[in-house]
Amino acid sequence: MDKNKLADKTMIKKTIIYFIGNFSSKVLGTLIIPIYAIYLSASELGNYDFQQTIAQFVSPIIVLAIWEGILRYTIGSSKEKMENIVSTSIIFSMIMCVASFVILHIIYSNISAFNEYLHLYILMITLTPVVSVLQFSSRGIGKNTSFVFSGIFSTIINIGLLIVLVVFMKMGIVGLLISTIGTQIFTIIYIYIHAKIFELFSFSKFSLNSLKILLSYSIPLIFNLVFAWFLNGFSRFFVNYTFGATENGIFAFSLKFAAILATIGQVISMVVIEDAILSKDDKHFINRFEKNIGIIFSTMLNLSILLIPLITISYQFITNNDFKSSLIYIPFVMLGTIFINMSTNVGSIFNVFSKTTSIFITSLLAAFSNIIGVVILSHFFGVLGVAFSYLISGFVLLLCRYILGSKIIYYKINWRDISIQIIIYTFVSFISLLNILIINIVLEIVLLLFYVYLYRKGLAKYINKFKERLIK
């Protein structure tokens, strides 16, 4: 087997592993959506979502995005280096999180609106970067199954806690916060034990020199992650303060469906970045990269086309009128999510060549695009304008990274085919938003039959392989 085919096989294997874990957890996670719709008010979901946006914003600041350095310097390295990197990262993160816990208490204590659930908010926020550090550590040291199963089991734990605390005990936002914190703690413990992080971790392995190397790589990426927050977090932050917690809850509810697609995209992005780092010295690297980007972009758009009518059908069973009104936002946030995920894949070029400044510049441009778009468009179209701005800024991020990346090493995207798929997506979205149940059911069946026919050879190949394994 030649080197290229071996790399393809490895990439497919990783994709399947990540996909099974992440998509399984997301499928399980869809069970949470009815809980939101039935047992929480839009205002409660809005306030909870607001705190999550804060957690996403400050998380890379708290630990200086050190998880990015963990992934960069542990993949393919020796055990001794892994011990050094993992130990240094965890110790540094522990110190920063404890300090942040104290600082956030001081800040939140002086904001009357946050006093009611102060301790729960702060604990959730400070545990968020710890989860990321452990997850990236497990990926970096090659314990991909630990990373994957942590997602599945933590989702099951989360659903269980929600059923007990929110459904049966009617604890509302308090139950939501406790279930989130409980899930975070479980994830941290599970990865630490199952990925055998404890075998690599030692206080004696802490190294200031390693910390310097890690932070020199990750600190520029703080700006990328912070400005990336302005593509999504700022939108919800703005809606919460301008239109109120109820409207933010409605907008956040629409993003729960886009999160299904985002999870698939994140799975693929993980593999693309790892594959790009490992194959950067291969002479066929750029051809491989172009091929991967083309396939992924096309697949994401095809999935979104299939999902739109299916999601619209599911809205027929939502009884909460507030949440039901979020349907109009779905096509915008879905397409915006695709653009953002593809920008991560395209941006892996910057990771390969350590051009983290380019990641920062592109994130900055997209952030400003979203801020300006949200402020102006929301004035004319309300929350719908915020959703449209999310789509536009996602495309700005993708385009900027594509232009800058192709200057580092020339490659191209088949924009003609992508444009055709976007036109089809727009048409399907328009039909779906008519919200006529029978039309959406027929549309979904037609689309399924079309894609089965389109990919019949590939499907037949995998079915035959599956049959062969059953016979064996």
C-alpha positions as CSV (number, residue, x, y, z in Angstrom):
1,M,0.0,0.0,0.0
2,D,1.5,3.4,-1.0
3,K,2.0,6.2,1.4
4,N,-1.0,8.2,0.0
5,K,-3.4,5.3,0.3
6,L,-2.2,4.6,3.8
7,A,-2.8,8.2,4.7
8,D,-6.3,8.1,3.2
9,K,-7.1,5.0,5.1
10,T,-5.8,6.5,8.4
11,M,-7.8,9.7,7.7
12,I,-11.0,7.7,7.0
13,K,-10.5,5.6,10.1
14,K,-10.1,8.7,12.2
15,T,-13.1,10.3,10.6
16,I,-15.3,7.3,11.3
17,I,-14.1,7.2,15.0
18,Y,-14.7,10.9,15.5
19,F,-18.0,10.7,13.6
20,I,-19.4,7.8,15.5
21,G,-18.6,9.4,18.9
22,N,-19.5,13.0,18.1
23,F,-22.5,12.3,16.0
24,S,-23.8,9.7,18.4
25,S,-23.5,12.3,21.2
26,K,-25.2,14.8,19.1
27,V,-28.0,12.4,18.1
28,L,-28.4,11.8,21.9
29,G,-28.2,15.5,22.4
30,T,-31.2,16.1,20.2
31,L,-33.2,14.4,22.9
32,I,-32.4,17.6,25.0
33,I,-34.2,19.8,22.5
34,P,-37.7,18.6,23.5
35,I,-36.7,19.2,27.2
36,Y,-35.8,22.8,26.3
37,A,-39.0,23.3,24.4
38,I,-41.4,21.8,27.0
39,Y,-39.8,22.4,30.4
40,L,-37.9,25.7,30.0
41,S,-39.1,29.1,29.1
42,A,-37.4,31.1,26.3
43,S,-36.2,33.5,29.0
44,E,-34.6,30.7,31.1
45,L,-32.9,29.2,28.0
46,G,-31.8,32.8,27.0
47,N,-30.1,33.5,30.4
48,Y,-28.4,30.1,30.4
49,D,-27.2,30.5,26.8
50,F,-25.9,34.0,27.7
51,Q,-23.7,32.5,30.4
52,Q,-22.4,29.9,28.0
53,T,-21.4,32.6,25.5
54,I,-19.4,34.2,28.3
55,A,-17.8,30.9,29.0
56,Q,-16.9,30.5,25.4
57,F,-15.4,34.0,25.3
58,V,-13.3,33.8,28.4
59,S,-12.2,30.2,28.1
60,P,-9.2,30.8,25.7
61,I,-8.3,33.9,27.8
62,I,-8.2,32.0,31.1
63,V,-5.7,29.4,29.9
64,L,-4.2,31.4,27.0
65,A,-5.6,28.8,24.5
66,I,-2.9,26.4,25.6
67,W,-4.9,23.5,24.2
68,E,-3.9,24.6,20.7
69,G,-0.2,24.1,21.6
70,I,-0.9,20.7,23.2
71,L,-2.3,19.4,19.9
72,R,0.5,21.0,17.8
73,Y,3.4,19.6,19.9
74,T,2.1,16.2,21.1
75,I,0.9,14.6,17.8
76,G,3.5,12.2,16.7
77,S,6.0,13.1,19.5
78,S,7.9,10.8,21.9
79,K,6.4,9.7,25.2
80,E,8.9,11.8,27.1
81,K,7.8,14.9,25.2
82,M,4.2,14.0,25.7
83,E,4.8,13.8,29.5
84,N,6.5,17.2,29.4
85,I,3.8,18.9,27.3
86,V,0.8,17.4,29.1
87,S,2.1,18.0,32.6
88,T,3.2,21.5,31.9
89,S,-0.2,22.3,30.3
90,I,-2.3,20.8,33.1
91,I,-0.4,22.5,35.9
92,F,-0.5,25.9,34.1
93,S,-4.3,25.5,33.4
94,M,-5.0,24.5,37.1
95,I,-3.2,27.7,38.3
96,M,-5.0,29.9,35.8
97,C,-8.5,28.4,36.5
98,V,-8.2,28.8,40.3
99,A,-7.1,32.5,39.8
100,S,-9.9,33.1,37.4
101,F,-12.4,31.5,39.8
102,V,-11.4,34.2,42.4
103,I,-11.4,37.1,39.9
104,L,-14.8,36.2,38.4
105,H,-16.3,36.0,41.9
106,I,-15.2,39.6,42.5
107,I,-16.6,40.7,39.1
108,Y,-19.9,38.9,39.4
109,S,-20.4,40.0,43.0
110,N,-20.6,43.6,41.7
111,I,-23.1,42.8,39.0
112,S,-26.5,42.5,40.6
113,A,-28.1,40.6,37.7
114,F,-25.7,37.7,38.2
115,N,-25.9,37.4,42.0
116,E,-28.7,34.9,42.1
117,Y,-26.8,31.9,40.6
118,L,-23.3,33.4,41.0
119,H,-21.4,30.3,42.2
120,L,-23.0,28.1,39.5
121,Y,-22.3,30.5,36.7
122,I,-18.6,30.9,37.7
123,L,-18.0,27.2,38.3
124,M,-19.4,26.4,34.8
125,I,-17.3,29.1,33.2
126,T,-14.0,28.0,34.9
127,L,-14.5,24.3,34.2
128,T,-15.0,25.0,30.4
129,P,-11.3,25.5,29.6
130,V,-10.3,22.5,31.8
131,V,-12.5,20.2,29.6
132,S,-10.9,21.6,26.5
133,V,-7.3,21.0,27.8
134,L,-8.1,17.4,28.7
135,Q,-9.9,16.8,25.4
136,F,-7.0,18.1,23.3
137,S,-4.5,16.2,25.4
138,S,-6.3,12.9,24.7
139,R,-6.3,13.7,21.0
140,G,-2.7,14.8,21.0
141,I,-1.4,11.6,22.7
142,G,-3.4,9.4,20.2
143,K,-6.2,8.4,22.6
144,N,-8.9,9.2,20.1
145,T,-11.4,6.7,21.4
146,S,-11.2,8.2,24.9
147,F,-12.0,11.6,23.4
148,V,-14.9,10.1,21.4
149,F,-16.5,8.1,24.2
150,S,-16.2,11.0,26.6
151,G,-18.6,12.8,24.3
152,I,-21.1,9.9,24.2
153,F,-21.0,9.2,27.9
154,S,-21.1,12.9,28.9
155,T,-24.1,13.4,26.8
156,I,-25.9,10.5,28.4
157,I,-25.0,11.9,31.9
158,N,-26.3,15.3,30.8
159,I,-29.6,13.9,29.6
160,G,-30.0,11.9,32.8
161,L,-29.3,14.9,35.0
162,L,-31.7,17.1,32.9
163,I,-34.5,14.5,33.2
164,V,-34.0,14.3,37.0
165,L,-33.4,18.0,37.7
166,V,-35.4,19.8,35.1
167,V,-38.2,17.4,34.1
168,F,-39.0,15.7,37.4
169,M,-37.7,18.2,40.0
170,K,-38.8,21.3,38.0
171,M,-35.6,23.1,38.9
172,G,-35.5,25.2,35.7
173,I,-32.3,27.1,35.0
174,V,-30.7,25.9,38.3
175,G,-31.2,22.3,37.1
176,L,-29.8,23.2,33.7
177,L,-26.7,24.7,35.3
178,I,-26.1,21.8,37.7
179,S,-26.5,19.3,34.9
180,T,-23.9,21.2,32.8
181,I,-21.4,21.3,35.7
182,G,-22.0,17.7,36.5
183,T,-21.3,16.7,32.9
184,Q,-18.2,18.8,32.8
185,I,-16.8,17.1,36.0
186,F,-17.6,13.7,34.6
187,T,-15.8,14.5,31.3
188,I,-12.7,15.7,33.1
189,I,-12.5,12.6,35.3
190,Y,-13.4,10.2,32.5
191,I,-10.7,11.5,30.1
192,Y,-8.1,11.7,32.8
193,I,-8.6,8.0,33.7
194,H,-9.6,6.4,30.4
195,A,-7.0,8.2,28.3
196,K,-4.5,7.4,31.0
197,I,-3.5,11.0,31.3
198,F,-2.4,10.1,34.9
199,E,0.4,8.0,33.5
200,L,1.8,11.1,31.7
201,F,1.1,13.7,34.4
202,S,3.7,14.6,37.0
203,F,4.4,17.8,38.8
204,S,8.1,17.1,38.3
205,K,7.7,17.2,34.6
206,F,6.6,20.9,34.6
207,S,9.0,22.9,32.4
208,L,9.1,26.7,32.0
209,N,10.8,26.2,28.6
210,S,8.0,24.0,27.4
211,L,5.5,26.5,28.7
212,K,7.2,29.2,26.7
213,I,7.1,27.1,23.5
214,L,3.4,26.2,24.0
215,L,2.3,29.8,24.7
216,S,4.4,31.3,21.9
217,Y,2.3,29.1,19.6
218,S,-1.1,29.4,21.4
219,I,-1.2,33.1,22.5
220,P,-1.7,34.4,18.9
221,L,-4.6,32.0,18.6
222,I,-6.3,33.5,21.6
223,F,-7.2,36.4,19.4
224,N,-8.5,33.9,16.8
225,L,-10.7,32.2,19.3
226,V,-11.8,35.4,20.9
227,F,-12.7,37.0,17.6
228,A,-14.3,33.7,16.5
229,W,-16.6,34.3,19.4
230,F,-17.8,37.5,17.7
231,L,-19.2,35.3,14.9
232,N,-21.6,33.5,17.2
233,G,-21.3,34.6,20.8
234,F,-21.5,38.3,20.1
235,S,-24.8,37.7,18.2
236,R,-26.4,36.1,21.2
237,F,-24.9,38.6,23.5
238,F,-26.3,41.4,21.4
239,V,-29.7,39.8,21.1
240,N,-29.8,39.3,24.9
241,Y,-29.1,42.9,25.7
242,T,-31.0,44.5,22.9
243,F,-34.1,42.3,22.5
244,G,-34.1,40.5,25.9
245,A,-33.5,37.1,27.3
246,T,-36.7,35.7,25.7
247,E,-35.6,36.6,22.1
248,N,-32.1,35.3,22.8
249,G,-33.7,32.0,24.0
250,I,-35.6,31.8,20.7
251,F,-32.5,32.6,18.6
252,A,-30.4,30.1,20.7
253,F,-33.1,27.4,20.1
254,S,-32.5,27.7,16.3
255,L,-28.8,27.3,16.9
256,K,-29.4,23.9,18.6
257,F,-30.4,22.5,15.2
258,A,-27.4,24.1,13.4
259,A,-25.3,22.5,16.2
260,I,-26.1,19.1,14.7
261,L,-24.4,20.1,11.4
262,A,-21.7,21.9,13.3
263,T,-20.8,18.7,15.1
264,I,-20.3,16.9,11.9
265,G,-18.1,19.7,10.6
266,Q,-16.1,19.8,13.8
267,V,-15.5,16.0,13.5
268,I,-14.2,16.5,10.0
269,S,-12.1,19.6,11.0
270,M,-10.3,17.6,13.7
271,V,-9.3,15.0,11.2
272,V,-8.3,17.5,8.5
273,I,-6.1,19.5,10.8
274,E,-4.4,16.4,12.2
275,D,-4.0,15.0,8.7
276,A,-2.5,18.2,7.4
277,I,0.0,18.4,10.2
278,L,1.1,14.8,9.7
279,S,1.3,15.0,5.8
280,K,2.8,18.4,5.4
281,D,6.1,17.0,4.1
282,D,4.4,14.8,1.5
283,K,5.0,15.8,-2.1
284,H,1.3,15.2,-2.8
285,F,0.2,17.3,0.1
286,I,-1.5,20.1,-1.8
287,N,-3.4,17.8,-4.1
288,R,-4.6,15.8,-1.1
289,F,-5.6,19.1,0.7
290,E,-7.6,20.3,-2.3
291,K,-9.4,17.0,-2.7
292,N,-10.3,16.9,1.0
293,I,-11.6,20.4,1.0
294,G,-13.7,19.8,-2.1
295,I,-15.3,16.6,-0.7
296,I,-16.0,18.1,2.7
297,F,-17.5,21.3,1.4
298,S,-19.8,19.3,-0.9
299,T,-20.8,16.8,1.8
300,M,-21.7,19.5,4.3
301,L,-23.9,21.3,1.8
302,N,-25.6,18.1,0.8
303,L,-26.3,17.2,4.4
304,S,-27.8,20.7,5.0
305,I,-30.0,20.3,2.0
306,L,-31.3,17.0,3.5
307,L,-31.7,18.5,7.0
308,I,-33.7,21.6,6.2
309,P,-37.0,19.9,5.4
310,L,-36.5,17.4,8.2
311,I,-36.0,20.1,10.7
312,T,-39.1,22.0,9.4
313,I,-41.1,18.8,9.8
314,S,-39.9,18.5,13.4
315,Y,-41.2,22.0,14.1
316,Q,-44.7,20.7,13.6
317,F,-44.4,18.9,16.9
318,I,-43.2,21.9,18.9
319,T,-46.0,23.3,21.1
320,N,-44.1,26.3,22.6
321,N,-45.0,29.2,20.3
322,D,-41.9,31.2,21.2
323,F,-39.6,28.4,20.1
324,K,-41.7,27.7,17.1
325,S,-41.1,31.2,15.8
326,S,-37.3,30.4,15.5
327,L,-37.9,28.4,12.3
328,I,-37.2,31.4,10.1
329,Y,-33.6,31.7,11.4
330,I,-32.7,28.0,10.6
331,P,-31.6,28.4,6.9
332,F,-29.4,31.4,7.7
333,V,-27.6,29.9,10.8
334,M,-27.2,26.5,9.0
335,L,-25.5,28.0,6.0
336,G,-23.4,30.3,8.2
337,T,-22.4,27.3,10.3
338,I,-21.1,25.5,7.1
339,F,-19.1,28.5,6.1
340,I,-17.5,28.8,9.6
341,N,-16.7,25.1,9.7
342,M,-15.2,25.2,6.2
343,S,-13.1,28.2,7.2
344,T,-11.6,26.0,10.0
345,N,-10.7,23.4,7.4
346,V,-9.3,25.9,4.9
347,G,-7.4,27.6,7.8
348,S,-5.6,24.3,8.7
349,I,-3.0,25.6,6.1
350,F,-2.1,28.2,8.7
351,N,-1.6,25.6,11.4
352,V,0.6,23.5,9.1
353,F,2.9,26.4,8.3
354,S,2.6,28.0,11.8
355,K,1.1,31.2,10.3
356,T,-1.1,31.9,13.3
357,T,-1.0,35.6,12.6
358,S,-3.0,34.9,9.5
359,I,-5.6,33.1,11.6
360,F,-5.8,36.2,13.8
361,I,-6.2,38.6,10.9
362,T,-8.9,36.7,9.2
363,S,-10.8,36.2,12.5
364,L,-10.5,39.9,13.2
365,L,-12.0,40.8,9.8
366,A,-14.9,38.4,10.2
367,A,-15.5,39.7,13.7
368,F,-15.8,43.3,12.6
369,S,-18.0,42.1,9.7
370,N,-20.4,40.5,12.1
371,I,-20.4,43.3,14.6
372,I,-21.2,45.9,11.9
373,G,-23.7,43.5,10.3
374,V,-25.5,42.8,13.5
375,V,-25.8,46.4,14.5
376,I,-27.1,47.6,11.1
377,L,-29.2,44.6,10.0
378,S,-30.9,44.2,13.4
379,H,-32.0,47.8,13.2
380,F,-34.0,47.0,10.0
381,F,-34.9,43.3,10.4
382,G,-34.6,42.5,14.1
383,V,-33.2,39.1,15.1
384,L,-33.6,37.9,11.5
385,G,-30.9,40.5,10.6
386,V,-28.7,39.0,13.3
387,A,-29.1,35.6,11.7
388,F,-28.3,37.0,8.3
389,S,-25.2,38.8,9.6
390,Y,-24.0,35.4,11.0
391,L,-24.2,33.9,7.5
392,I,-22.4,36.9,5.9
393,S,-19.6,37.0,8.4
394,G,-19.1,33.2,8.1
395,F,-18.6,33.6,4.4
396,V,-16.2,36.5,5.0
397,L,-14.1,34.3,7.3
398,L,-14.0,31.5,4.7
399,L,-13.1,33.8,1.8
400,C,-10.4,35.6,3.7
401,R,-8.8,32.4,4.9
402,Y,-9.0,31.0,1.4
403,I,-7.3,34.1,-0.2
404,L,-4.5,34.3,2.4
405,G,-4.0,30.5,2.5
406,S,-3.6,30.3,-1.3
407,K,-0.9,32.9,-1.1
408,I,1.1,30.7,1.4
409,I,0.7,27.7,-0.9
410,Y,-1.4,27.8,-4.0
411,Y,-4.5,25.7,-4.1
412,K,-8.1,26.2,-5.4
413,I,-11.7,25.5,-4.5
414,N,-14.3,24.5,-7.1
415,W,-16.5,27.5,-6.5
416,R,-18.8,26.8,-9.5
417,D,-20.0,23.5,-8.0
418,I,-20.3,25.0,-4.6
419,S,-22.4,27.9,-5.9
420,I,-24.8,25.4,-7.6
421,Q,-25.2,23.6,-4.3
422,I,-25.9,26.8,-2.5
423,I,-28.6,27.7,-5.0
424,I,-30.2,24.3,-4.5
425,Y,-30.0,24.8,-0.7
426,T,-31.7,28.3,-1.1
427,F,-34.5,26.8,-3.2
428,V,-35.1,23.9,-0.7
429,S,-35.1,26.3,2.2
430,F,-37.6,28.5,0.5
431,I,-40.0,25.6,-0.1
432,S,-39.5,24.2,3.4
433,L,-40.3,27.6,5.0
434,L,-43.7,27.5,3.5
435,N,-44.2,25.1,6.4
436,I,-46.7,22.8,4.7
437,L,-46.2,19.4,6.2
438,I,-47.1,17.2,3.2
439,I,-44.9,19.2,0.9
440,N,-41.9,18.9,3.3
441,I,-42.5,15.1,3.7
442,V,-42.5,14.7,-0.1
443,L,-39.5,17.0,-0.5
444,E,-37.5,15.0,2.0
445,I,-38.4,11.7,0.3
446,V,-37.4,13.1,-3.1
447,L,-34.1,14.4,-1.8
448,L,-33.3,11.1,-0.1
449,L,-34.0,9.1,-3.2
450,F,-31.9,11.6,-5.3
451,Y,-28.9,11.3,-3.0
452,V,-29.2,7.5,-2.8
453,Y,-29.1,7.4,-6.6
454,L,-26.3,10.0,-6.8
455,Y,-24.1,8.1,-4.4
456,R,-25.3,4.6,-5.3
457,K,-21.8,3.3,-6.2
458,G,-20.3,4.3,-3.0
459,L,-23.2,3.0,-1.0
460,A,-23.1,-0.3,-2.8
461,K,-19.4,-0.6,-2.1
462,Y,-19.8,-0.1,1.7
463,I,-22.9,-2.4,1.8
464,N,-20.9,-5.2,0.1
465,K,-18.0,-4.6,2.6
466,F,-20.4,-4.8,5.5
467,K,-21.9,-8.1,4.0
468,E,-18.4,-9.6,3.7
469,R,-17.6,-8.9,7.3
470,L,-20.9,-10.5,8.4
471,I,-20.1,-13.6,6.4
472,K,-16.6,-13.8,8.0
